[in-house]
Amino acid sequence: MDASHLYNEFSIEVNHHWKPMKKVMIALLILALIGTTAYTRRLDIMLALIKYQSSQKIVAESRDVPWSQGPPESELIPDQRPPNIILIVADDLGYNDISALGGGVSRTDGSIVQTPGIDRLAAEGAVFNQSYSGASTCAPSRAMLMTGRYPTRTGFEFTPTPEGMGSMATSISNSMDNNLPPAIYNAVLDKAKPPYELQGLPPSEITLAEVLKEQGYYTAHIGKWHLGNDGDMGPHKQGFDDSLLMTNGLYLPENDPNVVNAKLDFDPIDQFLWAKLGFSNSFNSGSTDQFKPARYMTDYWTDESLKVITANKNRPFFLYLAHWGPHTPLQATREDYEAVGNIKPHRKRVYAAMVRAVDRSVARIMETLEAEGLADNTLVAFTSDNGGAGYVGLPESNRPFRGWKITMFEGGLRVPMFVKWPKNIPAGKTVNTPVAHIDVMPTLAAAAGAATPEGIDIDGKNILTLLDNETSWPRKTLFWQNGHYQVVRHEDWKLQVNDRPTDGLQTWLFNLKDDPTEQENLTNSHPQIVKELSKLLAKHQENARPPLYSAVIDMPVMIDKTLNKKFEQGDEYVYTPN
């Protein structure tokens, strides 16, 4: 490849994915390629271009956040005051990462890293033993948490990704020596999508925050949103009085003296994130007016959550704390890294330290509620947006379940759901009926004494009614969808269907009562059940709203291996779109 050809190729890539940058920078990077045609070298320089462009963003120094202040004294009679509500959502937390669920990140000595804060929340409230995320990726789950509605109603079906991520992740994936089937990228559809910051939940949707605000609650959001940051899609435009918004994804600057990093050379997404992400957030301004968090992101957001609680203790409040941890990029504080012990490999130790930080956040919030005299009448709910990610390379994360984030096996969908409300929920309560993220919005609205929006179909149900009586629960069916990858659970039967690869329809049928870890595919032995559940899927799609934004990639994901392992003939895998 000659220099002129190379220059033209990179100019096209740069102009398509990134704003113009200094010509001298581009020239220097392209000159580095002259004399080589190595594809991996090309990708390295593309990542360097992404990193350079991201470094040019203006981010101010840390500042005090001007949270709204409640009244100095309560204006409500204590017995008539509705509960405060705190919803805490972890990101990519595996089912087996929590010691209350029998797991916890394993140490080399065979013991586990305990999660005492989350464990205590579970012990002092209700545990929903069959709780499901709304989707196998983050943003659609978050849309369902906020609206109580399936993607067939909202159209919010795929996770928005930053510019350049689809093409780069696909290119990197296809360049790797892991024997996986090829990833597929559609540049035409990618170019047709609106900018990342405008790929969000339509303002016409009614969020949980809007319902509670109408009920007289002060509403605050802290952390991840992922439902559109600008226009009328940001949290401060979707019902939250105040929003401390995640606008970037580093927990600390990469070269901070207090950070321990773990980069994953086998993960295309991780390589893109390290190049693309910075260290910033914003307050009530969407993606504009960004400033640095005061310290490690998880701890900083917890600090600010405590300020929200103390400033608004004399009026009903709703706090939505949407943590980024333990999502990649893997970064921990040195203190947490040392505290978890000598865990191998390095990435696992960093991951364990990140889980420790999320757990500490939960503990600190409960301690503050007690100190302020609010614990008895505050409902605290904890969940994760989906299962643990196989691309982190930690095979124990979702045990005993098969699969990972981006698959709809139980490992990708099963998540913790713990709800503590001492005034109304007895400690140690367990519920075995399947529930899902679509139930969070109507449940928390009911706890606040608020009605769900009139004239809008809500798919979720109030799961607090299960605490008194599971036998009369009316729902038998739950649905999940991600483009051509669709799933239905009806009673104890679960059917997964996928029309990729193109050599025929993939189907998996499991009886979860007898086989909760999905080991035996019963498709061939129970064709009538497949037929019945297929009809339920088809009916669910009747009158469905098309996706708001098209999927632009199809990624192959191994079901029983993490991404650091090589694909071998006979390994089960699924193509999943986004």
C-alpha positions as CSV (number, residue, x, y, z in Angstrom):
1,M,0.0,0.0,0.0
2,D,1.6,3.3,-1.0
3,A,1.6,6.5,1.1
4,S,-1.1,8.3,-1.0
5,H,-3.5,5.4,-0.7
6,L,-2.9,5.2,3.0
7,Y,-3.5,8.9,3.4
8,N,-6.8,8.7,1.6
9,E,-8.0,5.8,3.6
10,F,-7.3,7.4,6.9
11,S,-8.7,10.8,5.8
12,I,-12.0,9.0,5.0
13,E,-12.0,7.3,8.4
14,V,-11.2,10.5,10.3
15,N,-13.7,12.7,8.5
16,H,-16.5,10.1,9.0
17,H,-16.0,9.3,12.7
18,W,-14.3,12.4,14.2
19,K,-14.2,16.1,14.0
20,P,-11.3,17.6,12.1
21,M,-8.1,17.7,14.0
22,K,-4.8,19.4,13.4
23,K,-3.3,18.4,10.1
24,V,0.1,18.0,11.5
25,M,-1.1,15.4,14.0
26,I,-2.8,13.4,11.2
27,A,0.3,13.7,9.0
28,L,2.6,12.4,11.8
29,L,0.4,9.5,12.5
30,I,0.1,8.5,8.9
31,L,3.8,8.8,8.3
32,A,4.2,6.2,11.0
33,L,2.4,3.7,8.8
34,I,4.5,4.2,5.7
35,G,6.4,1.1,5.0
36,T,4.0,-1.3,6.6
37,T,0.6,-2.7,5.6
38,A,-0.1,-4.5,8.9
39,Y,-3.8,-4.4,9.7
40,T,-3.2,-4.3,13.5
41,R,-0.9,-1.3,13.0
42,R,-3.7,0.4,11.2
43,L,-6.0,-0.3,14.1
44,D,-3.5,1.0,16.6
45,I,-3.2,4.3,14.8
46,M,-7.0,4.6,14.6
47,L,-7.2,4.1,18.3
48,A,-4.5,6.7,18.7
49,L,-6.6,9.1,16.7
50,I,-9.6,8.5,18.9
51,K,-7.5,9.1,22.0
52,Y,-6.1,12.3,20.6
53,Q,-9.5,13.7,19.7
54,S,-11.0,12.8,23.0
55,S,-8.1,14.5,24.8
56,Q,-9.0,17.8,23.2
57,K,-12.4,18.1,25.0
58,I,-12.5,20.9,27.5
59,V,-13.2,19.6,31.1
60,A,-13.2,22.0,34.0
61,E,-11.8,21.3,37.4
62,S,-14.0,19.7,40.1
63,R,-16.6,22.0,41.7
64,D,-19.2,21.9,44.4
65,V,-22.6,20.6,43.2
66,P,-25.5,22.9,44.1
67,W,-28.0,20.4,45.1
68,S,-31.5,21.6,45.9
69,Q,-32.1,22.1,49.6
70,G,-35.2,20.8,51.3
71,P,-37.1,22.6,54.2
72,P,-35.3,23.0,57.6
73,E,-38.2,21.1,59.2
74,S,-40.7,18.5,57.9
75,E,-44.0,19.9,56.8
76,L,-45.7,16.5,56.9
77,I,-47.0,14.6,59.9
78,P,-44.6,11.6,60.2
79,D,-47.3,9.0,59.9
80,Q,-48.6,10.6,56.7
81,R,-45.2,11.0,55.0
82,P,-44.7,8.7,52.0
83,P,-41.5,6.8,52.0
84,N,-38.2,8.1,50.6
85,I,-37.1,6.0,47.7
86,I,-33.6,5.1,46.7
87,L,-32.9,3.0,43.6
88,I,-29.3,1.7,43.3
89,V,-28.3,0.1,40.1
90,A,-24.9,-1.6,39.5
91,D,-23.5,-2.0,36.0
92,D,-22.6,-5.5,34.7
93,L,-22.5,-6.9,38.2
94,G,-22.6,-10.7,37.9
95,Y,-25.1,-12.8,39.9
96,N,-22.2,-14.6,41.6
97,D,-20.3,-11.5,42.5
98,I,-22.5,-11.0,45.6
99,S,-21.7,-13.1,48.7
100,A,-25.4,-13.0,49.8
101,L,-26.2,-15.1,46.6
102,G,-23.6,-17.7,47.5
103,G,-20.7,-16.3,45.5
104,G,-18.4,-13.3,45.8
105,V,-15.2,-12.9,43.8
106,S,-13.0,-15.8,44.8
107,R,-9.6,-15.4,46.4
108,T,-6.6,-17.6,45.6
109,D,-7.0,-19.2,49.1
110,G,-10.5,-20.4,48.2
111,S,-12.4,-17.8,50.3
112,I,-14.5,-15.1,48.7
113,V,-14.5,-11.3,48.8
114,Q,-17.5,-10.5,50.9
115,T,-20.1,-7.8,50.0
116,P,-21.3,-7.0,53.5
117,G,-23.2,-3.8,52.6
118,I,-25.3,-5.5,49.8
119,D,-25.6,-8.6,52.0
120,R,-27.1,-6.6,54.8
121,L,-29.6,-4.9,52.5
122,A,-30.7,-8.3,51.3
123,A,-30.9,-9.8,54.9
124,E,-33.0,-6.8,56.2
125,G,-35.4,-6.8,53.3
126,A,-37.0,-8.9,50.6
127,V,-35.0,-11.1,48.2
128,F,-36.5,-11.8,44.8
129,N,-35.0,-15.2,43.9
130,Q,-35.9,-15.1,40.3
131,S,-35.3,-11.5,39.2
132,Y,-34.5,-10.6,35.6
133,S,-33.0,-7.6,33.9
134,G,-35.1,-6.0,31.2
135,A,-32.4,-6.8,28.6
136,S,-29.0,-8.4,28.2
137,T,-27.4,-5.0,27.7
138,C,-27.6,-1.9,29.7
139,A,-29.6,0.9,28.1
140,P,-32.8,-1.0,27.2
141,S,-32.8,-2.3,30.8
142,R,-32.6,1.3,32.1
143,A,-35.4,2.4,29.9
144,M,-37.6,-0.4,31.3
145,L,-36.6,0.5,34.9
146,M,-37.7,4.1,34.2
147,T,-40.9,3.4,32.2
148,G,-42.2,-0.1,33.1
149,R,-42.6,-0.7,29.4
150,Y,-41.2,-3.2,26.9
151,P,-39.2,-2.0,23.8
152,T,-42.2,-3.1,21.7
153,R,-44.0,0.0,23.1
154,T,-41.1,2.5,23.5
155,G,-38.9,1.4,20.6
156,F,-35.8,1.7,22.8
157,E,-34.4,-1.7,21.9
158,F,-30.6,-1.2,21.4
159,T,-27.8,0.3,23.5
160,P,-26.5,3.6,22.1
161,T,-22.8,3.6,21.5
162,P,-20.3,6.4,20.9
163,E,-19.4,7.4,17.4
164,G,-16.8,5.0,16.0
165,M,-17.4,2.2,18.4
166,G,-19.3,-0.1,16.1
167,S,-16.8,0.1,13.3
168,M,-13.7,-0.1,15.6
169,A,-15.0,-2.9,17.8
170,T,-15.9,-4.9,14.7
171,S,-12.5,-4.3,13.1
172,I,-10.6,-5.2,16.2
173,S,-12.7,-8.3,16.8
174,N,-12.1,-9.6,13.3
175,S,-8.4,-9.0,13.6
176,M,-8.0,-11.1,16.7
177,D,-6.7,-14.7,16.8
178,N,-9.6,-16.2,18.7
179,N,-11.2,-18.3,15.9
180,L,-14.6,-16.6,16.5
181,P,-17.0,-16.3,13.6
182,P,-16.7,-12.8,12.0
183,A,-18.4,-9.7,13.6
184,I,-20.7,-7.9,11.1
185,Y,-20.8,-4.1,10.8
186,N,-23.3,-2.0,8.7
187,A,-21.8,1.4,7.9
188,V,-24.9,2.6,6.1
189,L,-27.1,2.2,9.1
190,D,-24.5,3.6,11.4
191,K,-24.2,6.8,9.3
192,A,-28.0,7.2,9.4
193,K,-28.2,7.2,13.2
194,P,-28.5,10.5,15.1
195,P,-25.5,11.6,17.2
196,Y,-24.8,9.5,20.3
197,E,-26.0,12.2,22.7
198,L,-29.4,12.3,20.9
199,Q,-30.0,8.5,20.9
200,G,-32.3,8.3,23.8
201,L,-35.7,7.7,25.3
202,P,-38.4,9.8,23.6
203,P,-39.6,12.7,25.9
204,S,-43.1,11.5,25.3
205,E,-42.4,8.5,27.6
206,I,-43.4,9.0,31.2
207,T,-40.6,8.2,33.6
208,L,-40.6,7.0,37.2
209,A,-39.1,10.4,38.1
210,E,-42.0,12.3,36.5
211,V,-44.5,10.1,38.3
212,L,-42.9,10.7,41.7
213,K,-42.3,14.4,41.1
214,E,-46.0,14.8,40.4
215,Q,-46.6,13.1,43.7
216,G,-44.6,15.8,45.5
217,Y,-41.2,14.1,45.6
218,Y,-37.9,15.8,45.2
219,T,-36.1,13.8,42.5
220,A,-32.3,13.4,42.0
221,H,-30.3,11.4,39.6
222,I,-26.6,10.5,40.1
223,G,-24.4,8.6,37.7
224,K,-25.2,6.7,34.5
225,W,-28.3,7.5,32.4
226,H,-27.6,6.2,28.9
227,L,-31.0,7.2,27.6
228,G,-29.9,10.3,25.7
229,N,-28.1,13.2,27.3
230,D,-29.1,16.2,25.2
231,G,-32.2,17.8,23.7
232,D,-35.1,16.8,25.9
233,M,-33.7,13.4,26.7
234,G,-31.4,14.1,29.6
235,P,-32.4,13.1,33.1
236,H,-32.8,16.8,34.1
237,K,-35.4,17.0,31.3
238,Q,-37.1,13.7,32.1
239,G,-38.4,14.3,35.6
240,F,-35.3,14.8,37.7
241,D,-35.0,18.1,39.6
242,D,-31.3,17.6,39.7
243,S,-28.9,15.3,37.8
244,L,-25.2,14.7,38.3
245,L,-24.6,13.0,35.0
246,M,-21.9,10.6,33.9
247,T,-20.5,12.1,30.7
248,N,-17.4,9.9,30.5
249,G,-16.3,6.5,31.7
250,L,-12.9,6.6,33.5
251,Y,-13.1,6.1,37.2
252,L,-9.9,8.1,37.6
253,P,-7.4,9.5,35.1
254,E,-5.4,6.6,33.7
255,N,-2.2,8.0,35.2
256,D,-3.6,9.0,38.6
257,P,-1.2,8.0,41.4
258,N,-4.1,6.3,43.3
259,V,-5.4,4.2,40.5
260,V,-4.7,0.6,39.5
261,N,-5.7,-0.2,35.9
262,A,-6.3,-3.5,34.2
263,K,-6.5,-3.5,30.4
264,L,-8.0,-6.4,28.5
265,D,-6.0,-7.0,25.3
266,F,-8.5,-9.7,24.3
267,D,-11.6,-7.4,24.4
268,P,-12.3,-5.0,21.4
269,I,-14.7,-3.0,23.5
270,D,-12.1,-2.4,26.2
271,Q,-9.5,-1.3,23.7
272,F,-12.0,1.3,22.3
273,L,-13.0,2.5,25.8
274,W,-9.5,3.2,26.9
275,A,-9.0,5.3,23.8
276,K,-12.3,7.1,23.9
277,L,-13.1,7.8,27.5
278,G,-12.1,10.6,29.8
279,F,-12.9,11.6,33.4
280,S,-15.8,14.0,33.7
281,N,-19.4,14.6,34.6
282,S,-21.9,17.4,34.4
283,F,-24.7,18.9,36.5
284,N,-28.1,19.7,34.9
285,S,-26.5,20.4,31.6
286,G,-26.5,17.2,29.6
287,S,-23.2,16.6,27.8
288,T,-22.1,20.3,28.1
289,D,-20.3,22.1,30.9
290,Q,-18.3,19.1,32.0
291,F,-16.1,19.0,35.1
292,K,-14.0,16.5,36.8
293,P,-15.3,14.3,39.7
294,A,-13.6,15.1,43.0
295,R,-12.2,11.5,43.4
296,Y,-12.7,7.9,42.3
297,M,-16.1,7.9,40.6
298,T,-17.9,5.3,42.7
299,D,-16.9,7.0,45.9
300,Y,-17.6,10.4,44.5
301,W,-21.1,9.6,43.5
302,T,-21.7,8.1,46.9
303,D,-20.4,11.3,48.6
304,E,-22.9,13.3,46.5
305,S,-25.7,10.8,47.3
306,L,-25.2,11.4,51.0
307,K,-25.4,15.1,50.4
308,V,-28.7,14.6,48.6
309,I,-30.1,12.6,51.5
310,T,-29.1,15.0,54.2
311,A,-30.2,18.1,52.3
312,N,-33.6,16.7,51.7
313,K,-34.3,14.7,54.8
314,N,-37.3,16.8,55.7
315,R,-39.3,16.1,52.5
316,P,-40.0,12.9,50.5
317,F,-37.2,12.3,48.0
318,F,-36.4,9.9,45.2
319,L,-32.7,9.2,44.6
320,Y,-31.7,7.2,41.5
321,L,-28.0,6.2,42.0
322,A,-26.9,4.5,38.8
323,H,-23.3,3.3,39.4
324,W,-20.9,2.6,36.6
325,G,-19.0,0.0,38.6
326,P,-18.0,-2.7,38.0
327,H,-18.3,-2.1,34.2
328,T,-15.1,-1.8,32.2
329,P,-12.6,-0.1,31.9
330,L,-11.3,-1.9,35.0
331,Q,-10.0,0.7,37.5
332,A,-9.8,0.5,41.2
333,T,-8.3,2.6,44.0
334,R,-5.0,1.4,45.3
335,E,-6.6,1.0,48.8
336,D,-9.3,-1.3,47.5
337,Y,-6.8,-3.2,45.4
338,E,-4.7,-3.9,48.5
339,A,-7.7,-4.7,50.7
340,V,-9.1,-7.6,48.6
341,G,-6.0,-9.6,48.9
342,N,-3.7,-11.5,46.5
343,I,-6.3,-12.5,43.9
344,K,-5.1,-13.8,40.5
345,P,-5.2,-12.9,37.7
346,H,-4.6,-9.1,38.0
347,R,-7.9,-8.2,36.2
348,K,-9.8,-10.3,38.7
349,R,-8.2,-8.5,41.6
350,V,-9.0,-5.1,40.1
351,Y,-12.6,-6.2,39.4
352,A,-13.0,-7.5,43.0
353,A,-11.8,-4.1,44.3
354,M,-14.4,-2.4,42.1
355,V,-17.1,-4.6,43.5
356,R,-15.9,-3.7,47.0
357,A,-16.3,0.0,46.2
358,V,-19.9,-0.5,45.0
359,D,-20.6,-2.5,48.2
360,R,-19.2,0.2,50.3
361,S,-21.5,2.7,48.6
362,V,-24.6,0.6,49.6
363,A,-23.3,0.4,53.2
364,R,-22.6,4.1,53.5
365,I,-26.1,5.0,52.2
366,M,-27.8,2.7,54.7
367,E,-25.6,4.1,57.5
368,T,-26.5,7.7,56.6
369,L,-30.2,6.9,56.5
370,E,-29.9,5.6,60.1
371,A,-27.9,8.6,61.3
372,E,-30.6,10.9,59.9
373,G,-33.5,8.9,61.3
374,L,-34.8,8.0,57.9
375,A,-34.1,4.3,57.7
376,D,-37.5,3.0,58.8
377,N,-39.5,4.8,56.2
378,T,-37.0,4.7,53.3
379,L,-37.4,2.0,50.5
380,V,-34.0,1.0,49.2
381,A,-33.9,-1.2,46.1
382,F,-30.8,-2.7,44.6
383,T,-30.3,-4.4,41.3
384,S,-27.9,-4.7,38.3
385,D,-28.7,-3.6,34.7
386,N,-27.8,-7.1,33.4
387,G,-25.5,-10.1,34.1
388,G,-21.7,-10.1,34.2
389,A,-19.8,-9.6,31.0
390,G,-17.9,-12.5,29.4
391,Y,-15.6,-10.0,27.8
392,V,-14.0,-9.3,31.2
393,G,-12.6,-12.9,31.2
394,L,-14.0,-14.0,34.6
395,P,-15.7,-17.3,34.2
396,E,-17.2,-17.5,37.7
397,S,-19.1,-14.2,37.5
398,N,-22.5,-15.5,36.7
399,R,-22.3,-19.0,38.2
400,P,-24.2,-21.3,38.4
401,F,-25.9,-19.9,35.3
402,R,-24.7,-20.2,31.7
403,G,-24.1,-17.2,29.5
404,W,-23.1,-13.6,29.9
405,K,-24.2,-10.1,29.2
406,I,-25.1,-9.8,25.5
407,T,-26.7,-13.3,25.6
408,M,-30.1,-14.1,26.9
409,F,-29.2,-17.2,28.8
410,E,-29.8,-16.9,32.5
411,G,-26.3,-15.6,33.1
412,G,-27.0,-12.6,30.9
413,L,-30.5,-11.9,32.4
414,R,-30.5,-13.0,36.0
415,V,-29.8,-10.1,38.4
416,P,-30.1,-9.4,42.1
417,M,-33.3,-7.7,43.3
418,F,-33.3,-6.7,46.9
419,V,-35.8,-4.3,48.5
420,K,-35.5,-3.0,52.0
421,W,-38.3,-1.0,53.6
422,P,-38.4,-1.7,57.4
423,K,-41.8,0.0,57.9
424,N,-43.5,-2.3,55.5
425,I,-41.3,-5.2,54.6
426,P,-40.3,-7.8,57.2
427,A,-36.6,-8.8,57.2
428,G,-35.7,-12.1,55.6
429,K,-38.6,-12.2,53.2
430,T,-38.1,-14.2,50.0
431,V,-40.1,-14.3,46.8
432,N,-39.7,-17.1,44.2
433,T,-42.1,-15.7,41.6
434,P,-40.2,-14.4,38.5
435,V,-40.0,-10.6,38.4
436,A,-38.2,-8.2,36.0
437,H,-37.1,-4.6,35.5
438,I,-40.4,-3.7,33.9
439,D,-41.8,-4.1,37.4
440,V,-39.7,-1.5,39.1
441,M,-41.5,1.6,37.9
442,P,-45.0,0.5,38.9
443,T,-43.7,-1.0,42.2
444,L,-42.0,2.2,43.4
445,A,-44.9,4.3,42.2
446,A,-47.3,2.2,44.3
447,A,-45.0,2.5,47.3
448,A,-45.2,6.3,47.0
449,G,-49.0,6.1,46.7
450,A,-48.9,7.3,43.1
451,A,-51.0,6.0,40.2
452,T,-49.3,4.9,37.0
453,P,-49.8,7.4,34.1
454,E,-53.3,7.4,32.6
455,G,-53.7,6.4,29.0
456,I,-50.3,4.6,28.9
457,D,-49.9,0.8,28.8
458,I,-47.5,-0.3,31.6
459,D,-46.2,-3.8,31.2
460,G,-44.8,-4.2,34.7
461,K,-46.6,-5.0,37.9
462,N,-46.3,-4.0,41.6
463,I,-44.2,-6.8,43.0
464,L,-44.8,-5.7,46.6
465,T,-48.1,-7.6,46.4
466,L,-46.0,-10.8,46.1
467,L,-44.8,-10.3,49.7
468,D,-48.3,-11.2,51.0
469,N,-49.5,-13.7,48.4
470,E,-47.6,-15.4,45.5
471,T,-50.4,-17.7,44.6
472,S,-52.7,-15.1,43.0
473,W,-50.0,-13.4,40.9
474,P,-51.6,-13.0,37.5
475,R,-48.6,-12.9,35.1
476,K,-47.2,-16.1,33.6
477,T,-45.1,-14.7,30.8
478,L,-42.0,-12.4,30.4
479,F,-40.4,-11.3,27.1
480,W,-36.9,-10.1,26.0
481,Q,-35.8,-9.0,22.6
482,N,-32.7,-7.7,20.8
483,G,-33.5,-7.5,17.2
484,H,-33.5,-11.0,15.7
485,Y,-32.6,-12.5,19.1
486,Q,-35.9,-13.0,21.0
487,V,-36.8,-14.8,24.2
488,V,-40.0,-15.7,26.1
489,R,-40.4,-17.3,29.5
490,H,-43.9,-18.8,30.0
491,E,-44.4,-20.4,33.4
492,D,-41.3,-22.6,33.8
493,W,-40.6,-22.9,30.0
494,K,-38.1,-20.6,28.4
495,L,-37.6,-20.4,24.6
496,Q,-34.7,-18.5,22.9
497,V,-34.8,-18.0,19.1
498,N,-32.2,-16.4,16.8
499,D,-32.0,-16.3,13.0
500,R,-28.3,-15.8,12.8
501,P,-26.1,-17.3,11.5
502,T,-28.0,-17.6,8.3
503,D,-27.7,-21.4,8.0
504,G,-31.0,-21.8,10.0
505,L,-33.0,-20.7,13.0
506,Q,-31.3,-21.4,16.4
507,T,-33.7,-22.4,19.1
508,W,-33.1,-23.3,22.8
509,L,-35.9,-24.6,24.9
510,F,-35.4,-25.2,28.6
511,N,-37.5,-26.2,31.5
512,L,-36.2,-23.9,34.2
513,K,-38.0,-25.7,37.1
514,D,-36.0,-28.9,36.3
515,D,-33.0,-27.3,34.7
516,P,-32.5,-23.8,36.0
517,T,-28.9,-23.6,34.6
518,E,-30.1,-24.4,31.1
519,Q,-28.0,-27.5,30.4
520,E,-30.4,-29.6,28.3
521,N,-31.9,-28.1,25.1
522,L,-35.4,-29.7,24.8
523,T,-36.2,-28.3,21.4
524,N,-36.3,-31.6,19.6
525,S,-38.1,-33.5,22.3
526,H,-40.9,-30.9,22.9
527,P,-41.8,-29.5,19.5
528,Q,-45.3,-28.6,20.8
529,I,-44.0,-26.4,23.5
530,V,-41.7,-24.7,21.0
531,K,-44.7,-24.0,18.8
532,E,-46.8,-22.6,21.7
533,L,-44.1,-20.3,22.9
534,S,-43.3,-19.2,19.4
535,K,-46.9,-18.1,19.1
536,L,-46.5,-16.0,22.3
537,L,-43.4,-14.3,20.8
538,A,-45.3,-13.6,17.6
539,K,-48.2,-12.2,19.5
540,H,-45.9,-10.0,21.5
541,Q,-44.6,-8.5,18.2
542,E,-48.0,-7.7,16.9
543,N,-48.4,-3.9,16.7
544,A,-44.8,-3.5,18.0
545,R,-43.2,-0.1,17.6
546,P,-40.1,-0.4,15.4
547,P,-36.7,0.3,17.0
548,L,-35.9,4.0,17.4
549,Y,-32.4,3.4,16.2
550,S,-31.2,0.5,14.0
551,A,-28.7,-2.1,15.2
552,V,-25.4,-1.6,13.3
553,I,-23.3,-4.6,14.4
554,D,-23.8,-8.3,15.0
555,M,-21.3,-9.8,17.4
556,P,-20.7,-13.5,18.0
557,V,-20.7,-14.3,21.7
558,M,-19.7,-17.7,23.1
559,I,-22.1,-19.0,25.7
560,D,-19.9,-21.2,27.8
561,K,-16.5,-19.4,27.4
562,T,-15.3,-16.0,28.3
563,L,-13.7,-13.9,25.6
564,N,-10.1,-14.7,26.7
565,K,-10.6,-18.3,25.6
566,K,-10.4,-19.5,21.9
567,F,-13.5,-20.6,20.1
568,E,-13.4,-24.2,19.1
569,Q,-15.6,-26.2,16.7
570,G,-18.8,-27.3,18.5
571,D,-18.8,-24.4,21.0
572,E,-22.2,-22.9,21.3
573,Y,-22.5,-19.2,20.4
574,V,-25.0,-16.6,19.5
575,Y,-25.0,-13.6,17.2
576,T,-26.5,-10.7,19.0
577,P,-27.2,-7.3,17.3
578,N,-26.7,-3.8,18.6
